[in-house]
Amino acid sequence: MPDRPEPRRIPGNADRRPANPVRDAPGAGEAEGPVLLQAAEAIEHTVEDRGRRIRALEARLAERDRLGMALRERITERALYATWLESEVARREDRLGELARELEGRSAELARFRADVAAMQASRTWKAVATVGRLVDRARSAARAMRGLPARVVRGKARPIGGTPGIGGEPRGDRLPEAPLRDDRPPEEGPRRSAVEPSRPRRDRNAILTLIPPRVEPYDEWLRNNAWNAARRTEAERDLGRLTSKPVISVVVAAAGETVAELRETLASIREQVYPERDVILVGGSTSAPASMAGRARARGAADGDGFEALRAAASEATGEYLVVLDGRTRLAPDALLEIARAATVGDEPAMLVFGDEDRVDAEGRRFGPRFRPGWSPELLLATPAIGRVFAVRRSDYEAVGGLRPEFGEAWPYDLALRLAERPGRVARVPRVLWHVSADREGPDPVEAASARTIGLAARAVSEALGRRGIEARVCQPGWASRQRFPAFELEFPDRGPRAAVLIPSKDRVDLLRRCVASVRERTTYRDFEIVILDNGSVEPETLEYLDGLGEGCRVLRIENEGGRFNYARLHNKAITLLGDEFEFVVLLNNDTEVRRGEWLSQLVGYGGMEGVGAVGARLLYGDGRIQHAGMLTDLHDGLPGHAFKSSPWWDAGDQRLARLPRNLSAVTAACMLVRRSTFLELGGFDERRFAVGYNDVDFCLRLLERGLRCVYAPKAELLHFEGATRGTEDDPTEASAFRTAWGHRSDPYHHPALSRGDERLGISTRRAGPIAWPGGRPARVLIALDQLDATGAGQLARGLAEGVRGRGLVEVEVLARGVGPIADRLRDEGVRVTIARDREEDLLDRLSRGDLDLLHVVGLGEADAIEAARSIGLPTIWTIREAVDFRDAFSGLGAHEARGAIGAFSAAYRVVFPAWGVRRPFHPVESRWNFEVVREAPRPIADPPTRLEARRRLGLAAGSAVVACVHESDDRGAEDFVVAASELIRSGRELSAVVLAPEGMLRSLAREEAVRSMPDRFRLISGADDPGAALAASDLLVIAQRRDPAPAAIALGRAFGAPMAVAEVPGVEEFVRPGRSALLFGAGDVGGIRGTVATLLDDEGLRARISQASRVRSGEPDGFEAMVRSYERLYLEAVAVGTGRGMPGFGWEREAA
């Protein structure tokens, strides 16, 4: 085969190289290889060096960015603080102005009074009368001294002449008057007392405040009502017997660094467990404590520095199905393992992880610092060790994730929890305090105050968890957590990612829209988004000009209202449907918001991209820096949603720092909410039929939860929200009613049962928690004690409760009263035992001393002495106060001893119950034990009410005349006010008939009124004990004229019949009616106001129809008769279970209260 010819070389620049003597010299080829190798190595070193320099510069740049972010955060915090200070200064200046104006008015009034007194004293008549008065006083004083002289001489000691009056200034009978309550205030300047005025001490209504005991810590009261006692042990033994599966629980106790006493208490708490199926391993116990302390426990030694390896080995040796690891400073509650077993075995699937609440215990054994943990929250776990250091894990799952990793040191429980959270399986929360950690009240927290090394290891655990889950984010610790040595972390998400559409609805109000859009454009660090303005029919030229000039990055969708009525839900449903698939996320943003943190959208998108997340909400602040939204709870305010930590200062982290930590909740507000567009469309968007304006966001979030998706609160997404600036803040009652109907039954898993349902700041509810057991052999016996069994509100309440609990088998009621009335007859007809006391105190003590009662329920502010009587024999009590009065005035006529007993009654009762918050509010100063409660009163339902014509026929009323009814349940003169107003309307020429339902004593008084006697055909007086159905069915409108009480039962009757109502404006009434919508209000005791309001309603048929419709809507709220009975029944059983903590060990315990 011929050789291949050499390729032809074409001369070019490459061939024209200059001569190189080194290269062209002989042997140069042999030296070229090492030279090139050295050159390559030099280049590599140079590249590496430059790479290191680049990385160092990048690190410095990242550090600069971090410092810049921290600086911006501090600047934002300072700005918020300055805003808050400005609002506080303005508020206090306003208050100072009010006080100055009030002082000026009082000074002028005082000057006039002094001038009048001076003129009066300068008159001749006054001087003559004063001279006579002085002579009379001297004569009386001499006579008293002579009468008292023999007694003082016989006793051998002097006694003050005349005695000392009580608070009311009047001696009582032959007894010595009691010492008055001290008034430490300096005497006010004023005219000197005239000699003719009686020498009486000045009554001081505030003196009673000195008798109020100090307010206890809420958790101390919670402990008192939830103490481990005979009742709780009986409940636990009952629950143990009901378990169908009893898994063995292995408890590993890691003894290291605690005292011998602490370790002994830990092991004793394990031995005293109600649950018997347990296996105990003591790690390090052979060197830390005598082996005898271990009891049944297996002891395993641990060499110095080898504690975590020994702990890992002990866990692998455990034989139980579930594993719990304690340190030597943690004690178990007596039912801790039982509660773990119950939670682990409930349902079809065994729990993978069980966690519960904990508190701290000091060296004296006093408990404090509870951690009432919210429900399972994967996003909260990414931010902090949210379930604590102690929890129970199923051993098979523990082994599947690789068990304990010693390299994480003290952060190993957090690392383990994060790895378990990535597995499919059920996580159970036990809403009870299961563990008590030894701690110093004044020192750092032994669990939450971590070392820098532990915090670093915890951050590493979070970083690894993000890596395993494929989440692109950087872990950092916020400054506030670093200062507190608290292991809390924030995630910094990238500023590029999926495209998001920011939807901003608006109609005119260009001032709000301009500020909102400018803040989004100028401050948002996220890049992949577009602003979409949903113009809902703007007409103002300035607004239209602004919309036309928005430019790039903004588009406008013009969507008009259908039927001329604003529908927020329909507006967004249509807009999101119109958007293209180019947007993965949509952000709903109100136009009355302003961006505060540039990373807000990065945070929303970052959390929204996590697997299983359905919606993400922001942290919203009012303009003055107070918190407006930090997530929503759905079972506040009698079954309506509310904002967690609302109105707290922006710097307040809240309970367990939850206001500053990302976490899961049941709902977030649509004022700023991110959701995947596909998810929104799959769920059908907002419910535009039932929730056109309000509650649509909460309803949507709850439907997300039903689909297995989570809602996340992202606190680093921070905005200002000028709530209600666009459309106001009043909710539609039809939507509130629809929400209660749809979701009112739901218990929010993120709202702990031990926290208040009426407090958005999540204060502790001191009531007894959990299911209640009581005697199964017989119902709990309750005595209701009250003044009169007439048709007043107190009598109607007693009747309703006695009849409502009958047949349920849980409670049996009997009644004791001073006065007889028709309610007594009705109760006897129903088979209720009724006692009419001739001598109230003697008969009550006799009944209580028989020993067959479980509870005393006292109704009425004037019955405080009954509370003291029950306390003296150890009988638990509940006290219902219906009177909307100031307790200082109510008790000002009492002597010191009686006043002290009355104040003490507020603390002695298990619960003091009010029918409305407005009635409760004036009594707040005497709430020393956090034991006040509000239970809405409601009447018994009326079966088969007559028709309008039939009702008028029964009452003898003309079919065509106007009929006005007055339901009066009080002993005040409100019914007389109504009769006078009605008679004036009749005399003015109106065809009007009036029907009054009132107590018998009031009816007798009304029958003597001139108007009733002169116009008997125009007035119908009916006993309030009779069925009110006919009177209400016959009426065109209802008047409630009580001067003191809000009359919730009477209002509920009106709502049930859809009656247009005119209601007296008394404390608490606004909780039952919406002024101007479901009722018109008039001043209590104002006859002219009654007359004018009734005339307005009679003359305006359209107004009557609108109020009637609104009244019927509110009748759908769950505060009816059954709800009232259940609430009181629950309170009865709680009080009996708490009792003195001693009660009923001989009874069988079989039932549970809902």
MIDRENBA-643790 format. One record per residue (C-alpha): residue in one letter; x, y, z. Coordinates in steps of 0.001 Angstrom, whole numbers, plus 500000, padded with zeros to 6 digits. Example, Ala and Ser with C-alpha at 12.3 -4.5 7.8 and 13.67 -1.06 7.14 Angstrom:
2
A512300495500507800 S513670498940507140 
END
This chain:
1154
M500000500000500000 P501626503254498955 D502538505733501601 R500105508573502163 P501419511771500722 E502191514541503172 P499506517213503333 R500199520244501343 R501202523186503530 I499865526540502550 P502137529341503599 G500515531726506034 N501055533805509124 A501388530721511265 D504513529698509313 R506173533018509602 R507392532690513191 P510453534672514215 A513543532720514922 N513963531518518519 P517464530481519365 V516374528554522421 R513675526711520623 D515667526089517523 A518813525061519338 P519833521379519362 G518091519505522237 A515369522070522606 G512656519491521943 E513714517423524929 A513447520481527268 E510082521677526001 G507978519087527927 P509098520018531493 V508794523696530698 L505200523316529531 L504383521218532575 Q505776523903534862 A503840526555532988 A500616524566533309 E501184524099536996 A501788527833537403 I498610528585535536 E496662526137537713 H498043527746540860 T497109531133539502 V493574529955538686 E493190528390542123 D494462531511543787 R492085533646541794 G489279531200542584 R490018531521546280 R490068535271545956 I486771535198544069 R485204532973546727 A486514535214549463 L485080538220547667 E481781536405547212 A481766535541550917 R482510539147551784 L479769540251549408 A477335537787550976 E478334539032554405 R477813542593553232 D474406541586551904 R473582539925555212 L474720542959557145 G472781545184554775 M469684543037555258 A470146543153559026 L470639546913558851 R467511547317556752 E465665545154559258 R466877547338562122 I465924550458560189 T462468548998559550 E462108548119563211 R463215551602564248 A460786553148561776 L457954551024563138 Y458929551911566671 A459007555594565782 T455566555282564174 W454245553526567244 L455746556190569528 E454175558926567420 S450773557273567701 E451222556856571452 V452233560490571837 A449246561599569767 R446895559403571760 R448218560668575068 E448100564265573893 D444471563755572943 R443808562284576362 L445591565181578064 G443462567578576042 E440297565779577137 L441409565894580769 A442319569565580483 R438878570372579047 E437228568294581750 L439294570036584439 E438342573407583016 G434675572496583114 R434929571127586661 S436816574237587802 A434136576501586367 E431439574397588010 L433288574516591335 A433679578301591084 R429944578682590490 F429196576394593387 R431499578343595720 A429894581619594648 D426432580210595353 V427510578943598764 A429150582264599644 A425996584166598670 M423839581774600641 Q426035581969603750 A426027585796603585 S422230585925603830 R420552586795607119 T418304583751607010 W421295581405606781 K423009583040609775 A419891582740611901 V419341579090610969 A423029578307611596 T422842579743615117 V419781577647615942 G421416574582614416 R424529574921616558 L422405575133619704 V420414572027618682 D423602570071617948 R425066570916621333 A421894569820623094 R421813566492621212 S425479565827621913 A424980566446625621 A421973564116625689 R423869561301623941 A426782561706626333 M424506561412629351 R422755558316627982 G426046556511627258 L427801557451630492 P426491554601632733 A427470551902630241 R430980553288629867 V431427553508633603 V430251549919634153 R432616548514631490 G435487550466632979 K436607551922629665 A435489554629627346 R433773553873624065 P433448556333621204 I430123558131621286 G427733557189618523 G429679554227617052 T431283553996613649 P429039553710610626 G429601551199607835 I430157551905604192 G426607553112603899 G426911555337606923 E424008553697608822 P424277551538612000 R422520548170611715 G420090547206614499 D421415546934618043 R424844545746616940 L427829547988616931 P428311549471613489 E431344548147611682 A434425550173610917 P434283552023607623 L436638551202604797 R439539553602604825 D439713556400602313 D443364557330601959 R442767560099599453 P443397563686600667 P440175565578601392 E438916567712598558 E438742571456599005 G435245572846599204 P432861574885601308 R432913574171605018 R430120571987606305 S427292573979607799 A426481573442611428 V422937572420610578 E424015569564608276 P423969566113609869 S427418564925610865 R427751561905608545 P430914560459607030 R431308560996603318 R430576557786601364 D433502556796599171 R432518554450596348 N436163553606595624 A436934552514599174 I435791548988598337 L438678548664595892 T441039548237598844 L439389544885599584 I440144543336596193 P442806540626596581 P445909540631594359 R445449539102590952 V446919535612590666 E448989534379587744 P446706532819585100 Y448781529637585000 D448538529245588774 E444763529331588446 W444901526919585515 L446930524532587660 R444416524834590467 N441565523845588160 N443518521136586347 A445358519636589296 W446052515931589496 N443458514803592027 A441116511931592738 A438835512914589882 R441688513059587371 R443056509696588524 T439634508131588143 E439353509585584646 A442788508197583771 E441972504715585071 R438740504771583075 D440645505747579921 L443206503022580561 G440462500426580726 R439040501603577401 L442276501192575454 T441970498428572878 S445730498427572253 K448414499002574881 P451808499391573227 V454915499129575384 I456629502496575777 S460364502501576399 V461578505433578479 V465298506177578231 V466581508491580960 A469862510206580136 A471466511115583466 A474161513748583045 G474747516872585099 E471600516871587202 T471552516565590958 V470735513321592702 A467479514853593943 E466437515803590401 L467212512338589078 R465330510746591956 E462250512843591141 T462480511934587460 L462590508211588211 A459825508544590784 S457611510206588196 I458113507190585929 R457283504737588704 E454061506623589495 Q452696506397585963 V449108505200585553 Y450117503387582378 P451765500045583271 E453170498950579897 R456591500559580054 D460257499703579801 V462827501969581500 I466523502326580705 L468787504584582774 V471823505801580853 G474677506974583058 G472747506122586198 S475405503780587521 T477772506708587983 S475320509542588598 A473146507986591291 P472800504894593427 A471596501916591465 S468694501487593861 M467138504644592426 A466617502940589103 G464034500551590529 R462757498415587630 A464960500349585214 R467904498798583442 A471030500840584141 R473592501440581450 G476837503272582184 A478344505942579982 A481972506971579824 D482894510623579992 G482384512299576632 D480521509259575318 G477018510205576454 F475371510510573038 E476819507217571816 A475581505545575002 L472189507124574483 R472082505846570926 A473007502354572089 A470355502412574819 A467713503483572322 S468655500577570072 E468250498194573015 A464753499430573849 T462062496807573390 G458992499038573369 E456954499973570320 Y457422503643571209 L460492505389572494 V460699508445574816 V464038509993575807 L464243512166578941 D467072513910580669 G467460513690584422 R465835517080584957 T462520516236583299 R459621514712585210 L456581513040583728 A453017513952584604 P451245510940586182 D449200510300583033 A451902511203580485 L452515507690579150 L448785506966579154 E448126510051577023 I450901509006574641 A449379505539574317 R445909506991573719 A447131509400571054 A449289506767569390 T446543504182569054 V443511506309568188 G442278505865564633 D443256503329562023 E446919504306561712 P449387504159564609 A451058507499565179 M454621507967563985 L455313510831566378 V453518512040569519 F454296515335571226 G452661517322574009 D452867520368576222 E455410521085578915 D456120523560581676 R458865524408584143 V459190523542587831 D461385525398590311 A463384524094593252 E460335524407595547 G458223522295593210 R456134525218591917 R455221525018588256 F455410527934585850 G456121528843582239 P453725526589580274 R454340525801576615 F450884525092575207 R451950523921571781 P449853524460568647 G448952521591566352 W451453519833564092 S453178522498561984 P455913521372559551 E456832524963558646 L457157525931562311 L459466522950562805 L461725524336560066 A461993527555562074 T462499526234565618 P462357522997567670 A458605523460567906 I457776520150569604 G460430520477572302 R463167518057573304 V460867515335574626 F458489513417572386 A457500509841571634 V458541508198568373 R457493504877566973 R460543502630567097 S460151501345563535 D460143504932562226 Y463043505820564500 E465114503053562970 A463969503858559429 V465419507384559583 G468692506220561099 G467963506921564751 L469863509355566900 R472881511031565259 P475473511795567974 E477296514304565762 F474446516747566334 G475143516904570060 E472451518606572098 A470519519325568884 W469945515625568173 P466183515760569070 Y465675518580566576 D467559516726563861 L465539513582564554 A462236515453564427 L463166517053561087 R463988513684559563 L460784512140560909 A458766515026559447 E459864513933555976 R458278510506556344 P454645509738555600 G452814509025558811 R450497510464561394 V451759513008563909 A449664513353567078 R449547516288569460 V448418515754573087 P447010519078574359 R448043518389577938 V451107519176580024 L453027515896579932 W456498516921581140 H457916519285583743 V461463520571583286 S463470521756586290 A464328525437585877 D465267528585587741 R462595531284587492 E465231534003587244 G467779532159585131 P467939531199581461 D465505528593580230 P467143525142580275 V465551524131576964 E465184527289574897 A468358529158575893 A470906527228573824 S474650527535573434 A476160528938570254 R477392525451569339 T473915523924569779 I472330526700567720 G474915526113564995 L474172522384564979 A470444523091564859 A470990525393561874 R472972522625560204 A470065520229560803 V467702522673559077 S470126523131556163 E470375519385555656 A466594519082555833 L466240521712553101 G468761519842550992 R466945516537551393 R463674518215550402 G465114520069547432 I464284523520548820 E466543526311547661 A467005528602550656 R469670529841553016 V469334529410556792 C470085532364559036 Q469272533367562586 P467348536607563124 G468888539202565389 W466200539008568049 A466727535243568393 S470491535620568547 R470188538148571356 Q467951535757573307 R470111532675572539 F466949531148571156 P467213528520568381 A465017530200565790 F465817530430562091 E464693532299559007 L464865531086555441 E466199533428552773 F464771532469549403 P466150533472546002 D464782536523544219 R464212534647540952 G461727531865540405 P458231531088539148 R456191533955537755 A453626535541540033 A450754537919539333 V450081540478542064 L446353541234541911 I445326544579543408 P441570545320543357 S440639548992543339 K437864551429542633 D438955555061542528 R440836555962545750 V443925556623543631 D445758557831546746 L445705554328548209 L446411552611544912 R449366554853544046 R451032554217547403 C450478550458547183 V451761550107543612 A454759552344544245 S455789550309547284 V455522547056545328 R457532548408542411 E460244550157544377 R460808547816547310 T460220544298546015 T463457542340545515 Y461756539425543728 R462037539859539964 D459564537515538307 F456226539178538878 E453680541429537225 I451183543804538812 V447575543348537702 I445142546069538725 L441554544844539004 D439643548024538243 N436164547608539662 G434476550498537886 S436599553557538624 V435123556797537297 E437261559576538754 P439424561250536083 E442535561235538256 T442226557473538765 L441663556763535067 E444655558892534130 Y446821557050536644 L445716553646535336 D446448554655531738 G449974555730532647 L451119552738534670 G453469551524531957 E455538548339531730 G455167545685534408 C451529546577535061 R448329545655533362 V444740546632534106 L441758544277534040 R438470546169534076 I435802544042535759 E432454545632536578 N430106544566539375 E427196542389538363 G423906543858539465 G425643546911540894 R426668545099544091 F430292544697545090 N431390541055545203 Y435047540606546166 A434918536854545596 R433453537102542067 L435923539854541149 H438929537658541959 N437431534474540582 K436930536138537216 A440342537819537209 I442270534639538034 T440354532776535342 L441300535438532792 L445015535235533642 G447081532976531452 D449073529879532395 E452238531997532357 F451612532696536045 E452254529845538456 F451249531896541490 V448744534639542154 V449077537072545026 L445918538733546342 L446881542149547686 N444561544844549033 N445026548340547689 D445184549719551261 T448540548030551908 E452136549172551704 V455222546967551392 R457637547274554318 R460185544527553612 G461645544038550183 E461809540241550503 W458048539943551037 L457320538334547682 S460406536090547799 Q459109534773551121 L455614534142549798 V456857532373546683 G459486530427548639 Y457009528953551088 G454364528589548390 G456712526364546419 M457072523843549251 E455330520530548818 G451914520425550475 V451513524193550910 G448228525612549666 A448308529283550713 V450813531690552248 G449949534842554177 A451974537842555280 R452535539676558530 L450394542821558423 L450753545826560700 Y448455548740561311 G449785552155560407 D450754552756564046 G452863549605564210 R450434547301566012 I449921543793564646 Q446856543413562468 H447455539920561089 A449801537146562182 G447655534288560952 M444015533506561663 L442277531278564187 T438846530044563225 D437167529473566597 L437373532876568263 H434412535159568977 D431698532528569426 G432633530551566339 L433920533308564053 P437522533704562870 G439916536240564331 H443499537415563913 A446110535955566235 F448006538556568302 K445861541360566910 S446654544821568321 S449833543615570031 P452845545927569588 W454927545070566530 W457890544096568732 D455844541663570848 A456727538131569746 G453713536692571545 D453266533348573232 Q456231531075572430 R457400533765569960 L454764532571567491 A454079536067566166 R457632536162564748 L457956532577563537 P456703531095560262 R454120528462561049 N450999526714559883 L447532527981560750 S444020527210559689 A443729530372557585 V445466533521556407 T443866536740555244 A443398537543551570 A444574541091552253 C447926539578551250 M447767535911550282 L449657533790547742 V448168530671546175 R448955528553543137 R446701529526540280 S446004525880539442 T445050525112543056 F442738528121543191 L440941527002540042 E440750523359541135 L438967524374544344 G436542526535542403 G437941529764543791 F436126531762546421 D432523531007547351 E430968534065545750 R427425533078546670 R427744532745550477 F430816534912551079 A430722537755548592 V432758540175550728 G433715538659554084 Y434949535247555240 N435701534073551683 D439426533819552430 V438901531775555603 D436400529508553878 F438863528992551007 C441706528157553406 L439575525664555321 R438715523954552043 L442463523792551322 L442945522011554637 E440238519522553727 R442262518737550601 G445315517957552738 L447123521228551959 R448622523619554512 C448363527356555117 V451560529172556090 Y452143532446557888 A455390534084556671 P456400536855559116 K459274538166556971 A456703539113554345 E455783542285556178 L453423545004554980 L451363547800556453 H447604547393556199 F445322550385556600 E442389548058557205 G438978549222556089 A440282552300554281 T438540551257551077 R435200549754552093 G435011549997555908 T435194547180558431 E431589546139559112 D430744542550558209 D427554541395556574 P425553539437559192 T424331537034556509 E427917536034555792 A428717535658559494 S425697533422559882 A426690531389556811 F430215530938558178 R428920529709561518 T426634527290559734 A429449525943557553 W432389525949559977 G431131526901563443 H431417523300564611 R435117523111563796 S437755523122566524 D440935524855565367 P443948522520565864 Y446299525509565957 H444356527139568819 H445228525261571995 P442243524285574194 A443977525884577200 L443980529309575521 S441156531800575616 R438512531875572875 G437719535516573580 D441248536896573558 E443134537435570303 R446369537768572253 L445978534112573234 G445835534441576999 I445435531362579173 S441912530125579806 T441818528966583409 R438927526558582935 R439300522837583443 A440486521345580165 G439681518125578400 P436707515769578665 I434922515848582006 A433924512781583963 W431241512850586644 P429172510364588645 G427705507791586325 G425423506280588943 R423348509446589185 P423276512921587648 A425224515713589297 R422897517530591729 V422792521302591325 L420891523775593490 I419986527082591808 A419522529820594426 L417967533176593513 D415818535926594951 Q412436535670593207 L410861532994591043 D408897535482588993 A409110536294585302 T412263538382585627 G415325537357583681 A416749535492586684 G413593533427587088 Q413404532703583366 L417049531591583391 A416441529215586290 R413415527781584539 G415238527374581255 L418216525600582829 A416065523318584965 E413995522274581986 G416901522211579535 V419066519717581440 R416163517350582135 G416262514120580229 R419950514425579353 G421008512345582355 L423969514490583285 V422631517128585674 E419617517317587974 V418480520772589094 E416428521970592039 V415591525587592877 L415538527622596093 A414158531177596181 R412951533794598611 G409755534738596819 V407096532639595148 G405794533341591659 P404306531674588589 I407705530311587559 A407648528154590687 D404366526623589575 R405709525990586070 L408779524270587492 R406739522068589819 D404558521095586878 E407733519953585114 G408738517846588120 V411467520179589383 R411872520430593145 V411259524001594330 T411834525377597835 I410492528770598904 A412636529945601803 R410958531826604622 D414274532500606294 R416659532670603339 E419949532203605216 E418672529504607563 D416889527509604875 L419861527737602509 L422316526532605154 D419949523716606061 R419722522592602433 L423464522814601850 S424320520934605025 R422465517769603966 G425489516747601930 D423687515461598823 L424447518436596568 D427375518616594158 L427150522294593196 L425462525575594101 H424507527925591253 V423754531412592536 V421849533877590300 G421926537579591128 L424458540134592272 G422784540439595671 E423237536758596511 A426954536871597360 D426338535581600881 A425239532228599421 I428683531853597814 E430309532309601215 A427957529759602774 A428855527163600146 R432557527854600510 S432337527261604260 I431281523644603640 G433548523021600622 L430796523034597986 P431810524373594549 T429798527275593155 I428919529122589975 W427658532695590165 T425581534328587417 I425443538134587427 R422923539670585049 E422883543252586345 A424719545798584196 V425839547984587105 D429021549291588671 F429922546969591544 R431193549952593558 D427709551407593610 A426063548033594188 F428170547312597288 S428591550844598643 G425852550384601252 L427498547357602852 G429501547307606044 A433146546331605904 H432511542681606781 E429725542276604241 A431726544131601602 R434719541873602201 G432497538818601813 A430947540173598608 I434349540821597055 G435588537429598225 A432684535737596474 F434139536665593078 S437211534609593921 A435366531786595659 A433158530858592694 Y434587528467590115 R433102530677587431 V431351534053587489 V429054534100584460 F427696537170582653 P425186537306579775 A427292539775577762 W430770541256577583 G429304544681578208 V427862543445581508 R431124541760582424 R433365544725581660 P432566546921584715 F433415543981587002 H436895543481585558 P438695545039588586 V437422542249590860 E438488539425588537 S441398538284590676 R441340534647589573 W440663534978585839 N437394533130586363 F434904535313584488 E432878533817581666 V430272535014579172 V427334532738578287 R424634534142576017 E421170533738577455 A418356532587575214 P414670531710575732 R413140528307575391 P412036527732571785 I408376528403571054 A406649525477569437 D403969526150566813 P403418529900567303 P400027531132566084 T399518533086562913 R399176536852563045 L395393536810562691 E394966533994565208 A397223535763567707 R395278539016567420 R392030537135567798 R393264535532571024 L394366538879572447 G391245540701571305 L393139543093569044 A391834544628565830 A393256543034562702 G394086546333561021 S395567548331563886 A399238548720564679 V400409546596567610 V403560547283569590 A404804544709572103 C407130545261575048 V408909542285576604 H410243543311580007 E412271540928582207 S413530543301584879 D412223544927588039 D413248548390586875 R410824550993585537 G411457550423581854 A407986548964581311 E406474552121582816 D408546554173580358 F407030552176577517 V403449552592578773 V403868556355579045 A405379556568575532 A402629554344574078 S399887556384575739 E401337559597574269 L401341558043570799 I397739556892571240 R396630560314572424 S398295561876569392 G395707560137567258 R397467556919566225 E395553553677565870 L397825551766568191 S397541548908570674 A400222548021573201 V401007544579574641 V403237544307577718 L404809541047578915 A406332541597582351 P406675540071585839 E403534539978587959 G404660542669590351 M405344545004587465 L401967544201585904 R400200545145589138 S402021548445589143 L401194549083585477 A397527548310586050 R397404551319588388 E398795553658585743 E396317556313584635 A396881555559580928 V396096551867581350 R393018552550583480 S391690555196581086 M392331553201577889 P391856549534578826 D391020548575575246 R394423549780574025 F396633547894576520 R397090544170577096 L399045543147580203 I400347539566580036 S402427537641582553 G405987537092581405 A405694533518582655 D403133532752579948 D403921531747576398 P404985534925574555 G404244533472571142 A400819535087570708 A401996538541571771 L404997538505569435 A403091536995566515 A400437539696566816 S402899542606566934 D404253544899564252 L407348545717566277 L408985544902569604 V410232547357572233 I412738546325574897 A412959549147577423 Q414981547685580312 R417135550304581985 R419956548076583252 D420087544677581566 P420687544004577866 A417793541473577898 P419431538913575596 A416561536441575944 A413986539053574952 I416117540112571990 A416442536472570965 L412650536172571010 G412356539160568719 R414969537727566359 A413210534364566288 F410025536103565112 G411857538498562815 A410341541442564651 P411581544978563957 M413031546042567317 A413555549227569288 V415962548525572129 A417238550552575074 E420928551386574812 V422403549665577878 P425845548054578356 G426224544936576230 V423212545433573978 E425401545997570892 E426515542360571200 F423002541194570376 V421806543756567834 R423438545871565163 P422388549453565785 G420585550849562782 R420496547471561026 S418803544820563156 A417393547290565708 L417031550987566463 L418360552159569823 F417061554763572242 G418389556050575555 A417579553906578594 G414796555584580579 D414118558093577801 V410354558200577235 G410737560666574371 G413302558371572759 I410894555436572938 R408075557507571472 G410198558849568618 T411749555487567731 V408407553688567690 A406912556450565546 T409800556211563088 L409338552477562694 L405575552684562372 D405803555390559700 D408492553704557563 E407392550313556286 G410616549846554284 L412733550442557385 R410679547892559307 A411190545350556532 R414960545897556429 I415330545595560205 S413116542529560237 Q415268540889557571 A418482541700559426 S416974540409562656 R416045537089561061 V419577536719559714 R421084537094563170 S418744534423564464 G420992531922562672 E423803532482565148 P424647529573567482 D423722531323570716 G420302529761571125 F418696527863573945 E420514524580573337 A423881526336573218 M423136528084576518 V422114524838578208 R425199523005576939 S427464525819578122 Y426029525823581626 E425983522047581747 R429667521974580861 L430385524597583548 Y428452522580586111 L430459519448585383 E433764521309585332 A433020522876588708 V432035519532590191 A435186517877588820 V437401520681590144 G435396521149593320 T437766521084596221 G439837518461594399 R438584515902596869 G435213515056595771 M433477511869594658 P436044509093594981 G433247506619595635 F431326507272592413 G431614505409589145 W432793507540586229 E431362506656582883 R430428509578580671 E432167512418578920 A431009515949578298 A431437517320574827 
END
